Amino acid sequence: VSNPADVVIIGASFAGLLAAASAHRAGARVTVCERDELADDARIRPGVPQGGQPHVLLYRGLLTMDALLPGLHQELIDAGGVVVDTGNVAWLSPDGWLPTGHRIFDVVSLSRPLLELAVRRRVLALDGVSLWTGCRVQSLTRDGTRWQVHAADQTTLGADTVIDASGRSSRMGHWLAELGVAVPEPQVVEAQLGYATRRYRSPHGRPIDTGIVIAARPEDPVGALVFPVENDEWLACAAGFGDRRPGRHDAEFDAFLSALPHPAIADLIATLEPVGDVQIHRQTANRRIAYGRGRDWPAGLLVLGDALTAFNPVYGQGITVAACQADALGPEVAAPLTARDTCRLQRRLAKVADFAWSLSTSEDARYDSCPQQPTRAQRTLYRWSRRANRLAVGGNIACRQTMGRVYHMMLPPQRLFGPAIAVPVLRSLITGVPSPLPPPSVLDAVTPAPGDRVVSPPPGL
């Protein structure tokens, strides 16, 4: 690019860092403004209150991040991330245990702070990318054809393009109002999910390279998961909807896990040593805003990540969507954008999130704690996918693998209606569905052997 654009990105979130990598790849000069002071280690930072909770990196997200930052995949493994075959995870769905032993994708399981540190280091090593920490952006103004980004410390940065990647706490609505631009009303779907997480250390050596998931269902709106992470540790997360949300106290956390439909996670946790306290998080509403649709939308202003579309995090879509949105910025971000180009690009960013939004809100609408009712189309899709899932737990590997690949965004959602699922689903309307498979043998490797249980004091002592 002969005259590269100056791009200022607000927020060093995954969305912001990956957008910086994408803009750098296009040839822009990039400055990332982050309100937190960032340490050069893997610690939870104030601007990410959910930093201690598990973060799923779907396979599409892993591939996209590795394309933006070549070599990152292996670097995560070298840093201690655990390679997990998603086809070998012990997963208790609402209809029964999904079959294991049939490879789908190898993902990397690690804590969010370690993942964020690895991404941040790689992005800051790029020529022409700089990071300003402790920089709280207060307002945006226009100076001719360029933006002026004003920080609380009186610093002002000039930019051709401004990208808001500041997450759920974004002040874009306030800034637009100050500029006289119409602010769209957000669309919100809230199922009142709450979750609690605790980190554990294994006294018996390195954890097995798999995890356990017990999925919630509308009839019994509680679930949990446990996965290995770096340093031979585990992250265990309990989740519940409405008045079934888990509490922050140790005894409440243990009791919640013990009351789940299957004892596998509680039995595993009983063999582990806690590392730190239980951490809760309840900011889980699905929320999106139709930015860039009005005629008054200004040139060179973009919004992505959670600032644009935030999902119920229990479905693990946020990081992957942010990575795909960053990738979708394309080469045009390296030159000043016209208003028309900006609106077109903003609509492209929104479209990236459409499938994840549909999945997350459709699932949440099934719970009594969600005031929004599912649409007819959502009810039809749910009945179809539930039938396919019943075939999967009965041993239909094609249904299991296709649904897994769609969930990991490696296949378009239309493949849920392709021959691999449609043929057995339609046939089952005549023949019925098979009985569910027994619990997978992988549980034997994860759950404790006699004598491995860690004895804890009774609640209240």
VENBEL-V956053 format. One record per residue. N is the residue number from 1. SS is DSSP state (H for helix, E for strand, C for the rest). OMEGA is omega in whole degrees, -180 to 180 (* if undefined). D_LAST is the distance of its C-alpha to the last C-alpha in Angstrom with 2 decimals. Layout:
# VENBEL-V956053
n;ss;omega;d_last
N;SS;OMEGA;D_LAST
N;SS;OMEGA;D_LAST
This chain:
# VENBEL-V956053
n;ss;omega;d_last
1;C;-175;66.29
2;C;178;69.02
3;C;-175;67.27
4;C;179;63.57
5;C;169;61.50
6;E;-179;58.88
7;E;174;55.63
8;E;-179;52.71
9;E;-179;49.38
10;E;178;46.70
11;C;177;43.24
12;C;172;42.17
13;C;173;40.21
14;H;180;41.06
15;H;-179;43.81
16;H;-179;45.15
17;H;-179;45.08
18;H;173;46.68
19;H;177;49.22
20;H;178;50.09
21;H;180;50.69
22;H;180;52.85
23;H;176;54.84
24;H;179;55.38
25;H;179;56.64
26;H;178;59.09
27;C;-179;60.35
28;C;168;58.86
29;E;-168;57.63
30;E;170;53.97
31;E;178;51.72
32;E;178;48.05
33;E;-178;46.52
34;E;-176;42.73
35;C;179;40.91
36;C;165;37.95
37;C;-172;38.38
38;C;175;37.83
39;C;-179;36.56
40;C;174;38.10
41;C;-175;34.96
42;C;178;32.70
43;C;177;30.27
44;C;-179;29.29
45;C;-174;31.65
46;C;-176;31.41
47;C;179;34.15
48;C;-176;32.35
49;C;179;29.07
50;C;-174;28.79
51;C;-180;29.28
52;C;-180;25.95
53;C;177;26.59
54;C;177;28.64
55;C;-179;32.37
56;C;174;34.84
57;C;-180;38.19
58;C;-175;40.66
59;H;176;43.53
60;H;178;46.05
61;H;179;44.00
62;H;179;43.78
63;H;-177;47.54
64;H;178;48.37
65;H;180;46.28
66;H;176;47.90
67;H;178;51.31
68;H;-178;50.67
69;C;-173;49.23
70;C;-179;50.84
71;C;-178;48.76
72;H;-179;45.39
73;H;-179;44.39
74;H;179;44.75
75;H;178;43.22
76;H;178;39.96
77;H;179;39.90
78;H;-180;40.77
79;C;178;37.89
80;C;177;35.40
81;C;-175;35.59
82;E;178;35.22
83;E;-178;38.24
84;E;174;37.30
85;E;-176;39.96
86;H;176;39.33
87;H;-179;41.18
88;H;178;38.61
89;C;176;35.42
90;E;-171;33.66
91;E;177;34.08
92;E;179;33.31
93;E;177;35.65
94;C;-178;35.98
95;C;-179;38.66
96;E;-177;37.13
97;E;175;36.66
98;C;-179;39.17
99;C;178;41.25
100;C;177;40.53
101;C;179;42.79
102;C;-171;45.31
103;C;173;45.20
104;C;177;45.10
105;C;171;44.12
106;E;177;42.32
107;E;180;40.02
108;E;180;37.89
109;E;179;34.12
110;C;-179;32.61
111;C;178;30.55
112;H;-179;32.38
113;H;179;32.34
114;H;178;34.05
115;H;-179;36.55
116;H;179;37.34
117;H;-180;37.86
118;H;179;40.25
119;H;-178;42.21
120;H;180;42.42
121;H;-179;43.74
122;H;-179;46.32
123;H;-178;47.50
124;H;176;47.87
125;C;-180;49.96
126;C;177;52.55
127;C;177;55.70
128;C;176;56.14
129;E;178;52.48
130;E;-179;50.73
131;E;174;47.32
132;E;178;46.84
133;E;-176;43.22
134;C;-176;42.10
135;C;-180;44.92
136;C;-180;44.15
137;E;-178;47.08
138;E;-177;48.15
139;E;175;51.37
140;E;174;54.09
141;E;177;57.81
142;E;175;61.01
143;E;-174;63.71
144;C;-179;66.62
145;C;-177;65.53
146;E;177;62.40
147;E;170;58.93
148;E;-178;57.51
149;E;-174;53.74
150;E;-180;52.60
151;E;-177;49.39
152;C;-179;47.56
153;C;178;48.80
154;C;175;52.40
155;C;176;52.94
156;E;178;55.12
157;E;174;55.58
158;E;-178;58.57
159;E;169;58.23
160;C;-179;60.36
161;E;175;57.34
162;E;178;53.89
163;E;178;51.07
164;E;177;47.97
165;C;-173;44.94
166;C;170;42.35
167;H;-177;40.23
168;H;-179;38.78
169;H;-178;39.10
170;C;177;42.85
171;C;-177;45.14
172;H;179;48.17
173;H;178;48.76
174;H;-179;49.02
175;H;179;51.30
176;H;179;53.55
177;H;178;53.92
178;H;180;55.02
179;H;-179;57.58
180;C;180;58.89
181;C;180;57.81
182;C;-178;56.67
183;C;180;52.93
184;C;175;52.12
185;C;179;49.48
186;C;171;46.48
187;E;-174;45.88
188;E;172;42.26
189;E;-170;40.57
190;C;180;36.95
191;C;176;34.78
192;C;174;31.55
193;E;170;29.70
194;E;176;26.31
195;E;-177;24.54
196;E;-174;21.44
197;E;172;21.40
198;E;180;19.29
199;E;-177;20.90
200;E;174;20.22
201;E;179;21.85
202;E;177;23.34
203;C;-174;23.00
204;C;180;26.02
205;C;-175;28.60
206;C;177;30.30
207;C;173;29.21
208;C;-174;31.86
209;C;175;34.19
210;C;-179;33.35
211;E;179;30.75
212;E;175;29.55
213;E;171;30.21
214;E;-173;29.38
215;C;174;31.57
216;C;176;30.99
217;E;-177;33.77
218;C;-179;34.91
219;C;-179;34.13
220;E;-165;30.49
221;C;177;29.86
222;E;178;26.86
223;E;-179;27.00
224;E;173;25.59
225;E;174;26.90
226;E;-179;26.01
227;E;175;28.57
228;E;175;28.96
229;E;-177;29.78
230;C;176;30.95
231;C;179;29.42
232;C;-180;28.37
233;E;179;25.60
234;E;169;24.83
235;E;177;24.39
236;E;-177;22.69
237;E;174;23.54
238;E;-177;22.73
239;E;178;25.39
240;E;-178;26.20
241;E;174;29.02
242;H;-178;29.20
243;H;178;26.39
244;H;-179;24.79
245;C;-179;23.74
246;C;179;20.31
247;C;-174;17.78
248;C;-176;16.41
249;C;-176;12.61
250;H;-177;11.22
251;H;178;10.15
252;H;-180;13.58
253;H;180;15.36
254;H;-180;14.32
255;H;179;15.17
256;H;-179;18.40
257;H;-179;19.48
258;H;-177;18.84
259;C;-180;21.07
260;C;-177;23.96
261;C;178;27.29
262;C;-174;26.87
263;C;-171;23.93
264;H;-177;25.45
265;H;178;23.34
266;H;179;19.98
267;H;178;21.22
268;H;-178;22.28
269;H;-179;19.11
270;C;179;17.25
271;C;-173;19.59
272;E;178;19.08
273;E;-179;17.10
274;E;174;16.06
275;E;-179;18.30
276;E;-175;17.29
277;E;173;15.77
278;E;177;16.88
279;E;-179;20.27
280;E;177;21.99
281;E;-176;25.71
282;C;177;27.81
283;C;-167;31.30
284;C;-179;32.75
285;C;167;35.99
286;E;-175;39.19
287;E;175;41.65
288;E;-177;45.16
289;C;-176;48.08
290;C;177;51.73
291;C;173;52.76
292;C;-178;56.29
293;C;-177;57.96
294;C;-180;59.85
295;C;-178;63.23
296;C;-180;62.01
297;C;-173;59.43
298;C;178;60.27
299;C;173;61.36
300;C;178;58.97
301;E;-177;55.67
302;E;179;53.21
303;E;177;49.65
304;C;-178;47.47
305;H;-178;43.91
306;H;176;41.31
307;H;179;43.61
308;C;-179;46.04
309;E;178;44.01
310;E;-176;40.23
311;C;167;38.61
312;C;-171;35.43
313;H;-178;33.74
314;H;-179;32.32
315;H;170;35.83
316;C;-173;35.96
317;C;-167;39.42
318;H;-177;39.23
319;H;-178;39.84
320;H;178;42.55
321;H;178;44.38
322;H;179;44.26
323;H;-180;45.77
324;H;176;48.47
325;H;177;49.30
326;H;179;49.69
327;H;-177;51.98
328;H;178;53.93
329;C;174;54.94
330;C;-175;57.86
331;H;-175;60.63
332;H;-179;61.72
333;H;-179;58.84
334;H;177;60.74
335;C;177;63.51
336;C;-176;63.58
337;C;170;62.94
338;C;178;65.14
339;H;-180;63.67
340;H;179;64.71
341;H;180;63.17
342;H;180;59.94
343;H;179;59.64
344;H;-180;60.45
345;H;179;57.82
346;H;177;55.20
347;H;177;55.94
348;H;179;55.59
349;H;179;52.11
350;H;-177;51.14
351;H;178;52.64
352;H;-175;50.47
353;C;-171;47.44
354;H;-177;49.11
355;H;180;47.87
356;H;177;44.26
357;H;-179;44.42
358;H;-180;45.94
359;H;-176;43.32
360;H;-178;40.31
361;H;177;41.67
362;H;178;42.99
363;H;-177;39.62
364;H;-178;37.80
365;C;180;40.49
366;C;-176;39.58
367;C;-180;36.25
368;C;-179;36.20
369;C;179;34.24
370;C;-179;37.33
371;C;179;40.10
372;C;178;42.79
373;C;178;44.31
374;C;177;45.47
375;C;178;49.18
376;H;179;51.54
377;H;179;51.77
378;H;179;47.99
379;H;179;47.80
380;H;179;50.62
381;H;-179;49.04
382;H;180;45.73
383;H;179;47.54
384;H;-177;49.45
385;H;178;46.51
386;H;177;44.42
387;H;178;47.34
388;H;180;47.53
389;H;178;43.81
390;H;175;44.26
391;H;180;47.04
392;H;-179;44.89
393;H;174;42.11
394;C;174;44.97
395;C;179;46.10
396;C;-174;48.54
397;H;179;48.09
398;H;177;50.55
399;H;-180;48.48
400;H;-176;45.27
401;H;-180;46.85
402;H;179;48.80
403;H;178;45.86
404;H;-180;43.81
405;H;175;46.69
406;H;180;47.13
407;H;180;43.43
408;C;175;43.72
409;C;178;46.82
410;C;173;49.12
411;C;177;51.17
412;C;-178;52.38
413;H;179;50.86
414;H;-179;54.29
415;H;173;53.66
416;H;180;51.35
417;H;178;54.70
418;C;-175;56.53
419;H;-176;57.85
420;H;178;54.80
421;H;-174;52.82
422;H;-177;55.61
423;H;179;57.42
424;H;179;54.54
425;H;-179;53.22
426;H;178;56.67
427;H;-177;57.26
428;H;177;54.02
429;H;178;55.36
430;H;-173;57.83
431;H;-174;56.01
432;C;180;52.48
433;C;-180;49.34
434;C;176;48.10
435;C;179;44.94
436;C;176;41.85
437;C;174;41.25
438;C;177;38.45
439;C;-176;35.36
440;C;-179;36.61
441;C;180;36.59
442;H;177;34.96
443;H;-179;31.62
444;H;-180;32.03
445;H;-174;32.05
446;H;-176;28.96
447;C;-167;26.55
448;C;169;24.95
449;C;178;26.77
450;C;179;25.36
451;C;-179;23.15
452;C;-173;22.32
453;C;175;18.89
454;C;-177;16.11
455;C;180;13.17
456;C;176;9.84
457;C;178;6.37
458;C;177;5.99
459;C;176;5.69
460;C;180;3.82
461;C;*;0.00
